[in-house]
Amino acid sequence: MLLIDAYNVLHVQGVLPSHLAGLDAEGLARLIGMSRFSRSPAVLVCDGTPPRRAGRSLTGADAAWMARAAGKTPDIRLVYAGPGRDADSLIEEMLAADSAARRWTVGSSDHRIRRAASR
């Protein structure tokens, strides 16, 4: 199972190849769905709230929503930490709350997240 700090992967230079510059969280979900990880459940955690879509801001129950990637992967989720919250805190909470956290493969170049994952 993958647990990915989405904005960290998207916005840190050298993590993704240069031809993928400008990719958003939905694009990253599609990319994972076409990768060797396409059969692994994945959670992409983003800071804050989802971007505005069609003139409205997604809030409340819409703040955690599903993205299907190329029909190959049944379980790739985009999760937003919520207003005023960062993905790092939510990822730490998810790892701490999971009794089988070792099953996660964590993707982030953030030292804070790497330390939490190694615990």
Residue pairs with C-beta under 8 A, 6 or more apart in sequence:
1 40
1 41
1 42
1 43
1 103
1 104
1 105
2 32
2 37
2 40
2 41
2 42
2 43
2 104
2 105
2 106
2 107
3 42
3 43
3 45
3 91
3 94
3 95
3 104
3 105
3 106
3 107
3 117
4 28
4 32
4 42
4 43
4 44
4 45
4 106
4 107
4 108
5 45
5 87
5 88
5 91
5 106
5 107
5 108
5 110
5 113
6 25
6 28
6 44
6 45
6 46
6 78
6 87
7 25
7 46
7 47
7 87
8 15
8 87
8 108
8 109
8 110
8 113
9 15
9 16
9 28
9 107
9 108
9 109
10 16
10 23
10 24
10 25
10 28
12 109
15 109
16 23
20 27
20 31
23 31
24 51
25 44
25 46
25 67
25 78
26 67
26 78
28 44
29 42
29 44
29 67
29 69
29 76
29 78
30 67
30 69
30 70
31 69
32 38
32 42
32 44
32 69
32 73
32 76
33 68
33 69
33 70
33 71
33 72
33 73
33 76
34 69
34 70
34 72
38 69
38 70
38 72
38 73
39 72
39 73
40 73
40 105
41 73
41 75
41 76
42 73
42 75
42 76
42 77
43 76
43 77
43 79
43 94
44 67
44 76
44 77
44 78
44 79
45 79
45 80
45 81
45 87
45 90
45 91
45 94
46 78
46 79
46 80
46 81
46 87
47 80
47 81
47 85
47 86
47 87
48 80
48 81
48 82
48 83
48 84
48 85
48 86
49 57
49 58
49 59
49 63
49 80
49 82
49 83
50 57
50 58
50 62
50 63
50 65
50 78
50 80
52 58
58 65
63 80
63 82
64 77
64 78
64 79
64 80
65 77
65 78
66 76
66 77
66 78
67 76
67 77
67 78
68 74
68 76
69 76
79 90
81 87
81 89
81 90
82 90
88 110
88 112
88 113
91 106
91 108
91 113
91 116
92 112
92 113
92 116
95 101
95 104
95 106
95 116
95 117
95 119
96 116
98 104
101 117
104 117
106 113
106 114
106 117
108 114
108 117
